[in-house]
């Protein structure tokens, strides 16, 4: 999967993070009311029994916390990748200047400059032209050239070009071939780390949403059935039902 220079866009959330927390908090409120009913609250459906409700709210809280923790790790990985790639463009420019003062042929310098041009990406003028272009294929190609994956590939090409020049022997440590190879390896590792973290946060959100919004077994549907059961016991105009009917549970947005 190609990753763009912007942080990967998380999947569309079923509702806001606040909405998830509100649903869980409201179930806790509903459970507190049900507990106060004592033995009067005695549904025949297993999922509506007090023990199962307590298990459900415990699991829901665990999933909320898990999403938060994994999202923090994901953001940290994204920030580390941004920091690592931030130095790539100026480094590539320095490499071209360093190669330009060696005995390299004009053709080899031109090859290196071609890789550097791809790493640098389109100029502001080119970006404006792309924005106005009707050729969506050319726009897509330009964008993909600037993806993290492509930048890594272009940098590998630039390193190979430098490595092929016998007269390229800089004194600057960060321009030496060994340092460039290490930099390339680090970029690959950080890019993979973001992809892995992205998969983990997606899976964590799926697990959370399943617990909260799965048809019938999810928190929202279960809480709605609890309210219906209380209504069936005491009636729609009873003070008991009045206490719970206003407790809102937000369904997942499509």
C-alpha positions as CSV (number, residue, x, y, z in Angstrom):
1,X,0.0,0.0,0.0
2,X,1.4,3.3,-1.0
3,X,1.6,5.9,1.8
4,X,1.3,9.6,0.9
5,X,3.4,12.4,2.3
6,X,0.5,13.4,4.5
7,X,-0.4,11.3,7.5
8,X,-2.7,8.4,6.4
9,X,-6.3,9.4,6.8
10,X,-8.0,7.2,9.4
11,X,-11.1,5.4,8.3
12,X,-14.4,7.3,8.6
13,X,-15.5,7.0,12.2
14,X,-19.1,5.8,12.9
15,X,-19.6,8.7,15.2
16,X,-17.4,11.1,17.1
17,X,-14.9,10.0,19.7
18,X,-17.0,12.0,22.2
19,X,-20.1,10.1,21.0
20,X,-18.6,6.7,21.8
21,X,-17.7,7.9,25.3
22,X,-21.2,9.3,25.8
23,X,-22.8,6.0,24.8
24,X,-20.6,4.1,27.4
25,X,-21.2,6.7,30.1
26,X,-24.9,6.5,29.5
27,X,-24.9,2.7,29.7
28,X,-23.2,3.1,33.1
29,X,-26.0,5.4,34.1
30,X,-28.6,3.0,32.9
31,X,-26.9,0.1,34.8
32,X,-27.0,2.2,38.0
33,X,-30.7,2.7,37.6
34,X,-31.3,-1.0,36.9
35,X,-29.2,-2.0,39.9
36,X,-31.5,0.2,42.0
37,X,-34.6,-1.7,40.9
38,X,-33.3,-4.8,42.7
39,X,-35.1,-8.1,42.0
40,X,-37.8,-6.3,40.1
41,X,-35.5,-6.1,37.2
42,X,-35.5,-9.7,35.9
43,X,-35.5,-10.0,32.2
44,X,-35.6,-13.4,30.6
45,X,-33.2,-12.5,27.8
46,X,-29.6,-13.2,28.9
47,X,-28.0,-10.2,27.3
48,X,-30.3,-7.9,29.3
49,X,-29.4,-9.3,32.7
50,X,-27.4,-7.1,35.1
51,X,-24.3,-9.3,35.0
52,X,-24.1,-9.2,31.2
53,X,-24.7,-5.5,31.2
54,X,-21.8,-5.0,33.6
55,X,-19.6,-7.2,31.4
56,X,-20.7,-5.2,28.3
57,X,-19.8,-1.8,29.8
58,X,-16.4,-3.1,31.1
59,X,-15.6,-4.4,27.6
60,X,-16.7,-1.1,26.0
61,X,-14.5,0.9,28.4
62,X,-11.6,-1.3,27.6
63,X,-12.1,-0.8,23.9
64,X,-12.3,3.0,24.3
65,X,-9.0,3.0,26.2
66,X,-7.4,0.7,23.7
67,X,-8.2,3.0,20.8
68,X,-6.8,6.0,22.7
69,X,-3.6,4.2,23.5
70,X,-3.0,2.8,20.0
71,X,-3.9,6.1,18.5
72,X,-1.2,7.8,20.6
73,X,1.3,5.2,19.3
74,X,0.1,5.8,15.8
75,X,0.5,9.6,16.1
76,X,4.0,9.1,17.5
77,X,5.0,6.9,14.5
78,X,3.6,9.4,12.1
79,X,5.6,12.2,13.8
80,X,8.8,10.2,13.7
81,X,8.3,9.5,10.0
82,X,7.6,13.2,9.2
83,X,10.8,14.1,11.1
84,X,12.9,11.6,9.3
85,X,11.7,12.6,5.8
86,X,12.0,16.3,6.6
87,X,15.7,16.1,6.0
88,X,15.6,14.1,2.8
89,X,15.1,17.0,0.3
90,X,17.9,19.2,1.6
91,X,20.2,16.1,1.8
92,X,19.4,15.2,-1.8
93,X,20.3,18.7,-2.9
94,X,23.6,18.6,-1.0
95,X,24.4,15.3,-2.7
96,X,23.9,16.8,-6.2
97,X,26.2,19.6,-5.3
98,X,28.8,17.1,-3.9
99,X,28.6,15.0,-7.1
100,X,28.8,18.0,-9.3
101,X,32.4,18.8,-8.1
102,X,33.7,15.2,-8.7
103,X,34.9,13.7,-12.0
104,X,31.5,12.3,-12.7
105,X,30.3,12.6,-16.3
106,X,27.6,15.0,-17.3
107,X,25.3,12.1,-18.0
108,X,25.8,10.7,-14.5
109,X,25.2,14.1,-12.9
110,X,22.0,14.4,-15.0
111,X,20.9,11.0,-13.7
112,X,21.4,12.1,-10.2
113,X,19.6,15.3,-10.8
114,X,16.6,13.4,-12.2
115,X,16.3,11.4,-9.0
116,X,16.7,14.6,-7.0
117,X,14.0,16.3,-9.0
118,X,11.6,13.5,-8.2
119,X,12.5,13.7,-4.5
120,X,11.9,17.4,-4.4
121,X,8.5,17.1,-6.1
122,X,6.8,19.6,-8.3
123,X,7.4,23.3,-8.0
124,X,4.6,25.7,-6.8
125,X,4.1,26.6,-10.5
126,X,3.7,23.0,-11.5
127,X,1.4,22.3,-8.6
128,X,-0.9,25.1,-9.8
129,X,-0.9,23.7,-13.3
130,X,-1.7,20.3,-12.0
131,X,-4.6,21.7,-10.0
132,X,-6.0,23.3,-13.1
133,X,-5.4,20.2,-15.3
134,X,-8.2,18.1,-16.6
135,X,-5.9,15.1,-17.1
136,X,-6.5,13.3,-13.8
137,X,-4.0,10.6,-14.7
138,X,-1.1,13.1,-14.8
139,X,-2.2,14.5,-11.5
140,X,-2.4,11.0,-9.9
141,X,1.1,10.2,-11.3
142,X,2.5,13.4,-9.9
143,X,1.0,12.8,-6.5
144,X,2.2,9.2,-6.4
145,X,5.8,10.4,-7.1
146,X,5.7,12.2,-3.8
147,X,4.4,9.3,-1.8
148,X,6.7,8.1,1.0
149,X,7.2,4.8,-0.9
150,X,8.3,6.6,-4.0
151,X,10.6,9.0,-2.2
152,X,12.3,6.0,-0.7
153,X,12.7,4.5,-4.2
154,X,14.0,7.7,-5.6
155,X,16.5,8.0,-2.8
156,X,17.7,4.5,-3.4
157,X,18.3,5.4,-7.1
158,X,20.2,8.5,-6.0
159,X,22.4,6.5,-3.6
160,X,23.2,3.9,-6.3
161,X,24.2,6.7,-8.7
162,X,26.5,8.2,-6.1
163,X,27.9,4.8,-5.3
164,X,28.7,4.2,-8.9
165,X,31.0,7.2,-9.1
166,X,34.6,6.3,-8.1
167,X,35.6,9.9,-7.5
168,X,32.7,10.5,-5.0
169,X,34.5,10.4,-1.7
170,X,33.2,13.2,0.5
171,X,34.8,14.1,3.9
172,X,31.4,15.0,5.4
173,X,30.1,12.0,7.4
174,X,26.5,12.4,6.5
175,X,27.3,12.4,2.8
176,X,29.3,9.2,2.9
177,X,27.7,6.2,1.2
178,X,27.5,4.3,4.5
179,X,25.5,7.1,6.1
180,X,23.2,7.4,3.1
181,X,22.5,3.6,3.2
182,X,21.8,3.9,6.9
183,X,19.4,6.9,6.2
184,X,17.6,4.9,3.5
185,X,17.2,1.9,5.9
186,X,15.8,4.2,8.6
187,X,13.3,5.7,6.2
188,X,12.0,2.3,5.2
189,X,11.7,1.2,8.9
190,X,9.8,4.4,9.8
191,X,7.5,4.1,6.8
192,X,6.7,0.4,7.7
193,X,6.1,1.4,11.3
194,X,3.4,3.8,10.3
195,X,1.7,1.2,8.1
196,X,1.7,-1.3,10.9
197,X,0.4,1.3,13.4
198,X,-2.3,2.4,11.0
199,X,-3.5,-1.2,10.7
200,X,-3.6,-1.6,14.5
201,X,-5.6,1.6,15.0
202,X,-8.1,0.5,12.3
203,X,-8.5,-2.9,13.9
204,X,-8.9,-1.3,17.3
205,X,-11.7,0.9,16.0
206,X,-13.4,-2.0,14.3
207,X,-13.4,-3.9,17.6
208,X,-14.7,-0.9,19.5
209,X,-17.5,-0.3,17.0
210,X,-18.5,-3.9,17.0
211,X,-18.9,-3.8,20.8
212,X,-20.8,-0.6,20.7
213,X,-22.8,-0.8,17.5
214,X,-23.2,-4.4,16.3
215,X,-26.9,-5.2,15.6
216,X,-28.7,-6.8,18.5
217,X,-25.5,-7.6,20.5
218,X,-24.0,-4.1,20.6
219,X,-24.2,-1.6,23.4
220,X,-26.6,0.7,21.7
221,X,-29.2,-2.0,20.8
222,X,-28.8,-3.7,24.1
223,X,-29.4,-0.5,26.0
224,X,-32.4,0.3,23.9
225,X,-33.9,-3.1,24.8
226,X,-33.2,-2.5,28.5
227,X,-35.3,0.7,28.2
228,X,-38.0,-1.2,26.4
229,X,-38.0,-3.9,29.1
230,X,-38.4,-1.3,31.9
231,X,-41.2,0.3,29.9
232,X,-42.9,-3.2,29.6
233,X,-42.7,-3.6,33.4
234,X,-43.9,-0.2,34.6
235,X,-45.6,1.4,31.6
236,X,-44.7,4.3,29.4
237,X,-46.1,6.9,31.8
238,X,-44.5,5.5,34.9
239,X,-41.9,7.5,36.9
240,X,-39.5,4.6,36.5
241,X,-39.6,4.8,32.7
242,X,-39.4,8.6,32.9
243,X,-36.0,8.3,34.5
244,X,-34.5,6.2,31.7
245,X,-36.3,7.3,28.5
246,X,-34.2,10.4,28.3
247,X,-30.9,8.5,28.4
248,X,-29.7,8.8,24.8
249,X,-27.7,6.3,22.9
250,X,-26.3,7.4,19.5
251,X,-26.4,4.9,16.7
252,X,-23.4,4.6,14.3
253,X,-23.6,6.9,11.3
254,X,-23.5,5.1,8.0
